[in-house]
């Protein structure tokens, strides 16, 4: 999707303008996701079969940050989705089906993050926190 957005942003006219507006909003948001929203999901493969992750302390810290910043992250999604609506409209007017599909894909991706990835990342933190507390109470 990044390559497709970069290609759309190189276009001239309203499609290029709208794609650049999306990219301007999306880039700092993606940096935040990579910094603290997505890394806890890397523990799922270890935690799912009942294992203990090596990085439980960092997972708790990251998910605490995600919980604290979630309202801002969701506000950023709303701004990104609004910009994607502009891109979709510009693409439709220009007959640019690839950019219109890209806008749809990015909107779907944002919805998946809100409904699956962010909650799953938060649950990782809660799970490891409970496991750590249980271990402390036993030991």
C-alpha positions in Angstrom: 0.0 0.0 0.0 2.9 2.3 0.7 4.2 2.0 -2.9 0.7 2.6 -4.3 0.2 5.7 -2.1 3.7 7.0 -3.2 2.7 6.5 -6.8 -0.6 8.3 -6.4 1.2 11.1 -4.6 3.4 11.6 -7.7 0.3 12.2 -9.8 -0.6 15.7 -10.9 -3.9 17.3 -10.2 -6.5 16.6 -7.5 -5.6 12.9 -7.2 -1.9 13.8 -6.4 -2.9 16.6 -4.1 -5.3 14.3 -2.2 -2.7 11.5 -2.0 -0.1 13.8 -0.7 -2.5 15.0 2.0 -3.1 11.3 3.0 0.6 10.6 3.1 1.2 13.7 5.2 -1.3 12.4 7.8 -0.4 8.8 7.5 3.4 8.9 7.9 3.6 10.2 11.5 0.7 7.9 12.4 2.6 4.9 11.0 5.7 5.8 13.0 3.7 5.7 16.2 2.2 2.4 15.3 5.6 0.9 14.6 6.9 2.4 17.9 4.4 1.2 20.4 1.1 -0.2 18.9 2.4 -3.1 16.8 5.4 -4.6 18.7 3.4 -6.2 21.4 1.7 -8.3 18.7 5.0 -10.0 18.1 4.5 -11.8 21.4 1.3 -13.5 20.3 3.0 -16.5 18.8 4.8 -17.2 22.1 1.8 -16.4 24.3 -0.9 -18.3 22.4 0.4 -21.8 23.2 1.0 -20.7 26.8 4.5 -19.6 26.7 6.0 -16.6 28.5 7.5 -13.9 26.4 10.9 -12.6 27.0 9.9 -9.0 26.6 6.9 -8.9 28.9 8.0 -5.7 30.7 8.5 -3.8 27.5 5.1 -5.2 26.2 3.4 -3.8 29.3 5.0 -0.5 28.9 4.1 -0.3 25.2 0.5 -1.3 25.7 0.2 1.2 28.6 1.3 3.8 26.1 -1.1 2.6 23.5 -4.0 2.7 25.9 -3.0 6.3 26.9 -2.6 7.4 23.3 -5.5 5.5 21.9 -7.9 8.4 21.7 -5.3 10.4 19.8 -4.6 7.5 17.5 -8.3 7.1 16.8 -8.6 10.8 16.1 -5.7 10.5 13.6 -7.6 7.6 12.0 -10.7 9.9 11.6 -8.5 12.5 9.9 -6.8 10.0 7.7 -10.2 8.5 6.7 -11.5 11.9 5.9 -8.5 12.5 3.7 -9.1 9.1 2.1 -12.6 10.2 1.3 -11.1 13.2 -0.6 -8.7 10.9 -2.4 -11.5 8.5 -3.3 -13.7 11.4 -4.7 -10.8 12.9 -6.6 -9.9 9.5 -8.0 -13.5 8.8 -9.0 -13.7 12.1 -10.8 -10.4 11.5 -12.6 -11.3 7.9 -13.5 -8.4 6.7 -11.5 -9.6 3.3 -10.4 -6.3 2.3 -8.8 -6.3 5.3 -6.5 -9.9 4.8 -5.6 -9.2 1.1 -4.7 -6.2 2.2 -2.7 -8.4 4.6 -0.7 -10.8 1.8 0.0 -7.9 -0.6 1.1 -6.5 2.0 3.4 -9.9 2.7 5.0 -10.4 -1.1 5.5 -6.9 -1.3 7.0 -7.6 1.5 9.5 -10.9 -0.2 10.5 -9.0 -3.5 11.0 -6.4 -1.7 13.2 -9.2 -0.2 15.3 -11.2 -3.4 15.6 -8.4 -6.0 15.8 -4.8 -4.9 16.1 -5.1 -2.2 18.7 -7.4 -4.2 21.0 -5.2 -7.3 20.5 -2.0 -5.3 21.4 -3.7 -4.0 24.5 -4.8 -7.6 25.4 -1.2 -8.8 25.1 -0.2 -6.2 27.8 -3.1 -7.1 30.0 -2.3 -10.8 29.7 1.3 -10.5 30.5 0.5 -8.1 33.4 -1.8 -10.7 34.9 0.7 -13.4 34.4 3.4 -11.3 36.1 1.1 -10.5 39.0 0.2 -14.2 39.4 3.9 -15.2 39.4 4.7 -12.6 42.0 1.8 -13.7 44.3 3.0 -17.4 44.0 6.7 -16.5 44.5 
